[in-house]
Amino acid sequence: MAEEPVAHLAEDKRVHELEVHLHNTAELAAAFAGGFGCSGWGRLAGLWHDLGKYSGEFQRYLLEGGPKTEHAVIGALHATARLCNYGRILAYLIAGHHTGLPDWDSDEEMARSLKQRLAKFDLLDRLDGRVPETILDQKIPSERPKPPATELAASIWLRMLFSCLVDADFLDTETFFDQAKGGQRGDFPAIEELLQKFNAYMAGKKAHAPDTPVNKVRSDILRQCIDKSAALPGFFSLTVPTGGGKTLSSMAFALNHGRTHGKRRIIYVIPYTSIIEQTADQFREIFGDLIVEHHSNVARQEGDEEGERLRLAAENWDAPVIVTTSVQFFESLFASRTSRCRKLHNIANSVVILDEAQLLPPDFLNPILEALKELQKNYGATVVFCTATQPALGPHRSADFDFRGLAEITEIMADPAALHQALKRTRIHKLRGLAPLTWNELAEEIARHDSALCIVNRRDDARILWERMPEETVHLSALMCGAHRARKIAAIKARLSGGEPTRVISTQMVEAGVDVDFPVVYRAAAGLDSIAQAAGRCNREGLLEHGDIFVFTPPSKIPAGHLRQAAGIGMRLLAGAEGDPLSTERFEAFFREFYWMRGDRLDRENIIGLLRNDPELRFSFRTAARKFQLIDESAQAPVIVQYENDELLSLLERQGPERWLLRKLQRSVVNLPRYLHNRLLSEGAIREVYPGIFVQGHGALYHPDLGFCPDKSIVYEPDELMS
């Protein structure tokens, strides 16, 4: 055996001494936890996290190839023996630093629960006389968690400490095994430098912008955002109609607010991957290759040093500007896995911009708001809700409804109602009094216009209506892969800017940040928020006196669930509307009723119940993480389609599923209903080329206009045909 206990052993026989690793991890974790005033807890977690590696059993496993042995729980056992009840705090972190935060008790995973693992007292005997007393003899840290702001305060504090520990452990281990990789991390410019780049870009943009009424309003929105950025950190709303330039204005607020209040980074959260790339590209035009994108579609070629630096930064969000998805951001806040939790401590003291905030998932709204309150109150985060249609997030209590919401949200715009009027560029029409239309009748209506966009609620509806339209009508839906949709959208924009007749039939995917400008838009029955988003695709630049929005009732059923509820409320408010049906007051009424109808389902999976503050720290981290899924992966399954990617598919077949290659192929993925995916697999229409990786079986399945089209006679369930 080595003279000193070893933490890691490299292939070239270099050893990472255990005591060195513990002290290095302790100092890193202390620095991270110092960001929220808990450096002592971070230091102690780092110092004790690998105590189990002092055991003779582990040293024989590492150095002599002996049997694999448990080591993480030994440090947890020591913490509870040494610090009693306070030790349980560290026990969660240490026991989970490889396998993830555990449940305290679990019927499903009894042996893996922390309660059961801490019952293995005899494992402590393995440390007898092996650990320096300078490491073992530690006192309870003097810092205490700040007063709880929410019901999730204690569980979030534990998860934040866990993030500090696992990131520190990863980084010190990485430095030992690969010093070159560790050297690629960090070295990003500060917020002040980014602000200078932003101001220079905006000055150039303003100098070349036409002097139109819409651009004057956009300029005033930008000014108000900069002026309001000096306000104290907290919750803010940025209520700007679609087309008002809220992406750049919100970034102006964040950069100026960050400089004034010493914030460390800006995290821009976007609901869909379909729009995240265009937002990241816009920021990249301003800041260069300093933007860290963290989502499933990011693809970086091996050997790309700058790409590798950004990929490493995406692991723990150690960069000044992060662009990510709602799924990545919110699921990480409730995650148990180490890889998901690493980044969390870097959310502290940041500016978080939630774009299209009206799309906060209603099934998880209550736990999301509780987590955001905790981040703002106790971790120094400023949160901006950015949208044209602000959800009613303020407290609302009545005899049958108790919605805690967020008590204090500061609106950045001085007068959102006046701004709405200034940017009002459309008129809303109730087509045939909202009486149901046939598809043929609707096709005839749309065909009367040289250029028009029609948005429907289901993929099936888009296909049926497109088939009844004149030639050269464009179809858009999520049955087209991302690369295909991007090319179609670029062609649509080119035709519109060239004044060519352009008719488009699309699902609601076009409402999520696709900046097109039609004189006429048709919108199938939906919630008021969706109608407003559709209106943002009509007369966007204000070049016409007004654009026209026709709301209609389609012959098909609206998908069940919250979409059908939202449409019911929206159509009722629209039918009885006097004056402007899309006024800010009407959105307040819409969201209040929508949340009231959801009731207890605003926490559908009882996430708060699983993680609620408890004096004995009995939390169900793993169960909550499993249940907090914004996308039900069990209902959908991916297939890589054939679309201008023959070389990549050939590489996949020859070289296997290398990480960079799969990232590139994300642009070729279509998600199918699980039952359809299974049927096509059994028929050989799609193939499983590697475990869990499915590719299109033959070229006829992918239509140049419709996308993935295995059988036009298939009857889908309405819920499976959204977007």
N, C-alpha and C positions, 0 to 999 in steps of 0.2 A: 504494500500500500504506500501511497504518497505520505510524506512526513506530515503535511498539513491536510486537513479535510478538503475535499474538492467539490465545487458546485457543478462544474461542467468540464468536459474533456473533449478537445478538438481532435479532428482526424489526424493532425500532425503531432499528436500527443501533448500539445500545450495544455496546461491545466489552469482553470479559473478557480483560484483559491476561494473557499466558501466564505471565510471571514471577510475577504475583500469584497465579494459579491454582496454580502449582507450590508456592509457599510455603504457601498456605492448606491445600492437600491434604496437604503434608508435616506440618504441625503437627497437623492432625486425625488423620492416620494414626499419628503418634507418640503422641498421647494414647490412641488405641484400643489400640495395641500395648503401651503402658505397663501395661495391665491384666495382662499376663503377662510383664513385664520385658524387653520388646524394643522400646522406643521408638525406638532408633537405627535399627533396620531399617525400622520403619514410616516414619520421617522420610525416609530415603534413598529408599525405594520411591516415596513421594509426590513427592519432589523430581525424580526422573528419569522418572516414568511417562509424561510427555508431551514428552520431549525431541524426539521426531520432529516435533512441531508447529513447531519452529524452522526446519525446512527451507523453502526457497523454494517447493518444490512444494506443500507443505501450505498455506502462506500464500496462494498463488495460487488453490488450490482453495477456500479458505474465503472470501477477499475478492473474488475475480474470477470465481468460477464455473469454475475450471479443472478438469481431470480429477481424479477421486478418487484419493488416493494413500495408500500404507501409511505409518503413523506409529508404531504401538505397538512394532514390532520394533526400531526405531532405538534407543530407550532400553535395550532388552534387549541389543542389540549393544554399546552403550557400557558397560553394566554388566560384561559378560564381558571386554571389552578392558581396562577399568580395574582390575577386582578379580579377574581370573583365575577360579579355581574358585569363590570366594565369589560372584562375579558371577552364576553360574548360579542362585543363590537368587533374586536380583532379576529375572533374565531370565524365569523362570516367571511372576512376578507382573505384570511390566510388559507382556510379550508377550500375556498373557491378560486384561488389564484391561477389554477390550471383548468379546472373543469367548469368554472362559472359560479356565480352566486347561487347558493342552494336554498331550498325551502327549509324552514325550521323543522316542520313535520310534514309528512306527505304520505297519503295512503297509496299513491301510485309508485313512489320511489322511496320506500321506507329506508332501505340500506343507504341511499345517497342523501338522505335528509341530514341536516346538521345535528339534530337531536340524537339520531342514531350513531353518527360518527363520533360525537363527543362522549359516547358511552364506552369507547374503547380505551379506558384509562390505562390499561397495561402497556400501551404503546409508549407512554411517557418513560417507562423504564429504559427504553433504548437510548435515552440521552444521558443516563447516569455518568457523571464525571467527564463527559465528552465536550461540553460546551463551555467556553470561557465565561466566567462569572460576570465579566464586564458586559457581556451580551445579555445574559439571563436576568441580571439584577436591575430591573427597570421599574420606574414608578408610573402610576397612572398619569397621563398627560394632563397638564393644567387647563388646557382649552376645553370649553364645553360648547356643544352646538348652540347656535343662536336660538332665541325663542321661536317655537314652531309657527310658521306662517300658515300652514295648511295641515290637512290630515295626513299628508305624505311626507312631512318634514323629516322624520327619523329614517325612513327607508331611502329617501333621496340622499340624505347625508351619508349613510352607509355606502350607497352606490357611488357617490362622488369619491369617498375615500378609497373604495375598491378600484375606481378608475386610476387614481394616483398610484396605487400599488402596482397594478398590472402594467401600466405604461412604463413605470420606472424599471420593473423587472424585465420587460421586453427590451428596453433601451440598453440597459447594462449588459444583458446577455448578448444582444446584437453587437455591441462594441467589442466584446470578447471574441466572438466568432468571425466578425467581418468588420474590421475597423474602417474600411473604405466606405461601406454602406452607411455607417454611422456618421462619417464625414460629409455625406451628401444631404444630411438633414439640416433644417433650419436655414439661417442666413437669408431671411426674407426682409424686405424693407419695412420700416415702421409706418404706422397710419399717416403720420405727417407727410412722408414722401409720397404715399399714394394719393393724398389729397392734392398735392401739387400737380401730379399727373392728371388728376381728374379736372382740376380747374383749368389747366391748359387745354384739355380736350374740349371742355364745354365752351371756352372762349372761342375756339375755332369753329365749333358747331354753330354758335350764335352768329358769328360773322357771316356765315354762308346760308343761314336760314331765311327763307322768304318772309317778308313782313306781312303775315296773314293774321286774322283775328285769333285763330287757334294757336299759332305760335306765340302770340302775345300772352294768351292765357297760360300756356306752358311755362313761359318765362316767369310769370308771377307765381306759379306753383313752386318752381325751383327756388325763387327768392324766399317764399314763406317757409320752405323746408330748412333752408340755411338759417333763417332768423330763429326758428323754433328749436334748432339743435342745441342752443345754450341751456335749455330747460333741464332741470334735474333728472337723472335717470329714473325710469319707471316704465309704465305702459303707455304707448301712443297708438293712435289710429291715423292713417293717411287715407282719407276718403277722396279719391280722384276718379272722375269718370274715365271709362276706357278711352284711350287715345290722348290722355292728358299728360303723358310722359312720366308716369309714376315710377318706372324702373330707375331712371336716372335721378329723379328727384329724391327717391327714397335712399339711393346711394349717397347723394349729397348730404342728406340729413345724417346718415350713419357715419360718414367720414368726419364731418364737422363735430358731431356729438362725441365721437370716439376721441378726437383730438382734445376737445374741451375737458372731457371727464376721464381721460387716461384709459380708455377701453383697449383691449388687446387685439381684438379681431372683429370682423363682420361676417356673420353667417347668414347667407341668403337662402331661404327655404322656399322651394317651388313645388307645387302639387304634382306635376307630371313630368316624366322624362321627355315627353314630346316637346316641351318648351324650355327645358333646362339648358339645352345646348345652345339655343339662340341667345338666351340671356348670358350664358358664360362667354359666348363669342363677342357679345357687345362689351362686356367687361374686359375681355382680352384685348379688344381694340383700344381700350383706354389704358390698361395697366400692363399690357404685354403678357408674357408667360409667367405670371405671378398668381394666376387664379387656380385654386385647387377645386376641381370638380369631384364630387363623391357621389356616384350613382352607377347603376349597372351598365350604362352604355359607354363608359369611358374606355377607350382602347389606346394602349401605348405599346409601340414596337420595342422588343428587347434591344438593348444597346443604346437606346435613346436616353442620354444622361439627364437632360432636363426633365424628360418625362418620368424618369425614375425618381428624381427629387420630388416631383409633384405626387407621384404614387405613394412615396414614403410619408409625405405630409398628410395624405388622405387617411392614413392609418390612425393618426391621433389628432388630426386637425391642428397641427402646429404650423399655421400659416396665417397671414393677415386677412385674407379673403377666402371664404369657403362657399361654394355654390353646391347645394345638395337638395335632395327631395324630401318631401314631407314624410314619406315612409322611412327613409334613413334617419331623419332627425328624431321623429317621435318614437319609433320603435327602439332606437338606441336609449332614449330616456327611461324605457321600461325593460331594457334588456337584462339578461343574466350572463351571456357569453362574454368571455374576456375580450375577444376581438371587437365586439360591438361597444363594450364599455370603456375601452382605452381612451377614447376621445372626450369623454364627458367632462373631465376636469377643465378642459380647454373651452367649454361653454361659459365658464365663470368669467365675469368681467368682460363680456362681449356685447355686441349689438346684434340682435336676432331680428331679421326682417322676414315676416311670414307673408309671402306674396299670395294673392288670391285667397285671402283669409276666409272668405265665405265658404270655402271648400274644406274647412276643418271637419274631420269625419264625425258626424253626429253620434255614432255608436260609441265613441270614445271621448266625447267632448268634455265631460266632467273631469276625468283623470288628466287629460291634457291641460285643462285650465289650472287644475291644482298644481301640476308640475311647473307650469309657467310662472305661477304665483311664487312658488318656492325659489325658482331660479332668479326671479327679479328681487325678491325680498332679501334672501340670504346669500346669494351668489353674485350679486352685482350686475346682473344682466339687464339690458334695456331691450324691450320687445316692441316691435312695430307691426301692427295689423294693417296690411296694405291691400286695398281693394276698391273697386268702384261701388260695391254693394256691401257695406259693413254689416256683419251679423250682429244681432242684439246680444252682446256678451255681458251687459250689465246685470246686476242682481235683479231677480224677479220672483216675488213671493205672492202667493195667493192661497186660497183655502185648499186647493188641490194640487199645488205646484210650488216647489221650493228650489229655485235655481240660484245658486250662490254667485256664479259668474265672476266677473272682475269689477270691483267697486270703483276704481279710479283709472279711467283711460283718458288721456289728454289728446284731443283732436289737433292735428298739426295745421290743418287748413282753418282759416279764420271763419269762413262761412261756407260749409259744404253745399248748402241748398243753393246759394247764389252761384257757386262754381258749377253746380249741375245745370243751372239755367244758362250760364255762359257757354257751356260746352254741349248744350242740347242741340243735336243736329238731325234728329229723326222724329217722325210721328208714328204712333202705334195705332194699328187698325185691327179690329176683330173680324177676321175674314168670315163672311156670311154669318155674322153674329155668333161665331164659335160653334155652329152646327157641323156635325161630322161631314167630311168630304171623302169621296172615293179617291183612289190613287190617280185614276185617269183625270178626274176633275182638277186635282191639284197640279198634275203635270201640265194641263192646258193653261192654268193660271200662271204658272212660272214661265212657260214658253212665250207668254205675251211680252216678256221683257228681254231685251238683248243681253243684259247682264243681270244676274240674280244669284243669290245664295239661298239654299234651303237647308235647314238644319232639322234633323229628325232624331228620335230617341233611341233607335235600335239599328244595329247593323243590317238586319233583314229588311227593315223599312227603306234604308238607303239603297239597297240593291233593287228592291221592287220598284221604287220610284225612278231610279236611274234608267231602268230598262224601258220606261215609258217616255223618256225625254228625247229630244232631238239629238242627232249625232253631234259629237264634240263636247257634249256635256261631261263634266269631270265628276268622278266619284271619289269620295274620301271616307275611309273608316279604318278602324283598328284591325280589320282583316288584311290590310296592307301593312307591310313591314315598315319600320321607321325610315329606311333609306328611300323606299318607294314613295311614302307620304311626303318626305322632304322634297323630292324631285317634282312631284305633282304641285306642291304648294309654291315652289319657285316658278313653275310654269304659269300657275294662276296669277301670281303677282306680275309676271312679265306681260301677260296678256292684258291685265287690267291697266297697267301703266302705259301700255301701247294703245289703249282705247279699243281693243278688240272685243267683240262680243264674248262674254264668259259666263257660262251657267255652271253652278256647282251644287251637287247633292252631297251632303256630309252628315255624319253623326255629330254629337256634341263635342268631339275632340277638337273641332275648329274653334270652339269658344275659349280654349285654354291657351291664350297667348299667341295665336296665329294672327299676325297683323295684316289682314287683307281689308280692302275698302270697296264695298259694293254700293250701288245706288239703291238697291232693293234687297231686303232679306225676309225670308219666310221662316217662321219658327213654330215647330210643333208644340202643343200644350206642354207647359213646364212651370217650374217655380219662377218667381219674379227675378231671382238672381240670374237664372239661365237666360231669361228674356233680355235682361240688361246686358249680359255678355254678348248675346247675339246682336243687340243694337250697337255694340262697340265695333262690329264688323260692317257697319252701314254709315256711309258719308263720314268716314273716320277723320278725314282732313278738313271737313267743313267746306268743301269746294262747291257743293250744291246748296240751294236755299234750305232744303231739308231732304233727308232720305226717308224711305218708307219701310216700316216693319209690319208684316202681316202675321198675326198669330192665328193658328188654325188648329182644329181638332182632327187628328188623323183617324183612319179607319181601324188602326191597330190599338191594342191595349198598351198603356204606359207600363214599363217594368214595375213589378211589385216592390214594396218596401218604401224607403224614404223618398225615392224619386216620385212614386205615385202620390205620396202624401204631400210633397212639395208642390206637385202639379195641381192637386186638388185645391190647395190653399191659394196658389197663384192664380188659377183660373177664376176662382170665386172673387178674389180681390180685383182682378182685371175686369170681370163682367160688371161689377158694381162701381167701377171707378169713375169719379168725376174729377176733371182736371188731369194732371200729369200722373199716369199710372206707375211711373218709375221714380217718383220723388223719394227723397231720403226718408221722409216720414212713413211712406208706404213700405219701405224695406224693414223699418223697425217693426211695424205691425206684422209683416210676413214672417220674420225670423222668430219673433216672440211666440206666435201661434205654432210655428213649426216645432220649436223646442218644447212647447207645452204638450203638443201631441206625442212627442217622443217620450216624455216623462222619464220613468226609470231607465229607459233604454239609452239615455245619454251616457250611461256606464253599463253597456249591455253585458259585459263579461265580469262585472263586479270587481274591477281592478282595484278600486279604492278599498274595498273590503279586504282584499288579499294583502294590501300594503299599508293599511291604516296604522297610525302611531300606536305603539303598544309598549307599556313599561317593561315588559320582559323580552322585547325585541323578537317576537314570534312572527316573522314575515314569510311570505310565500313568493320569493323572488322568481324561482324557476317556473312556477305555475303561471304567475302573472305575465312573464315574458312569452310563454307559449300561447296565452290567450290574447295578448295585445298584438294582433296582426291586422294591419290596415287593409291588406289585400288577402283575401281567402285563397291561399295557394292550393288548397285541396279542390277548389272548383274549376281551376284553369290549369292548363299544361302547355308548355312552349314547344314550338317546332321551328327549326331553322329552314326558311324557304329559299327557293332558287330565284335570286334577283340580283343580277349583275355581280355575282360573287363566286363564279366557278373556280377561280384560283384559290380563294380562301377555303371553299368546301373541299377542294382537292388536298390542300395542306392538312385539313382536319382529318381526312381519311388516312393520309400518309404518316403524319407526325403525332397525331393524337391531340387531346384537348389541352394544349398549352394555354396558360392564362391570358396572354396578350391576344391570342387568336380568338378565344371565346369572347373576349371583350369586343373585338372588331366585329364578330358575327352577331353581337347583340342587335346591331342595326338591321339584321335580316330575320329577326324573330317575330313570330305571330303567336299570340296566346289563343288557344282553342278551349271550348268547354270540355271538361274532363271526359265526359261520355263519348264525345265525338273523337277526341284524341285516341281513346282506347279502341274505338271501332276502326279508325283508320290504321292504327298500328296492327290490329289483327288481320286486316285486309292486305297489309303490305304497302299501303299508300304512303305511309311514313315509316322510317327505319330508325331503330335505336343503334347508332353507330358506336357509341360508348355508353356505359351505364349512366342513364339519366339525360343523355344527349340525343335528341331526335332530329332527323332531317327529312325534308320532303323527298318522296320516293321517285316521282317522275314529273317532268316539266308541265304536263297538262293541268296539274293541280293549281298552278299559279297564273291568274289571268292578268294581262297587262293593264286592265282598267279596274277590275274588282278586287285584285289581290288574291288571297287564298280562297279558292272556290271549289271544294271537293265535290259538291253535289248541289245543284241549285234547287233540287226538290226537297232538301232536308228541312224539316220543320223544327225550329229551335224553340226552347223555352224563352219567354220574354226576358227573364232576369239575366240570361246568358248572352244577350245581344246588345248590351249597352256599349257605347263608344265605338 
